[in-house]
Amino acid sequence: MKKITMSIDGKINEKKAMEIRTSLNDLSGVVAADVAALDAKAYAYAGDKLNPETVLKKVIETGSGASVVKEEYINDLDEFKSNRPF
């Protein structure tokens, strides 16, 4: 499993954060997703085969500019639970 962290351009409100979160969670291969509106960051936890550009495209489709900041691999469920920002 991997954690993909994206930076969202500009400020977003909670409604936009929910739209991005829903869009990411609907993407096949995403296990969990969240958006921190105050930090303008989106987080997607996905299977190893899901391409970060595919995840980024889903964010951009919501009308928000974004970029991938970091992609890291998580080896086990405990590490997954402890790395979730939400």
Secondary structure, DSSP 4 states (H G I P E B T S, - for coil): -EEEEEEESS---HHHHHHHHHHHHTSTTEEEEEEETTTTEEEEEE-TTS-HHHHHHHHHHTT--EEEEEEEE--SHHHHHHH---
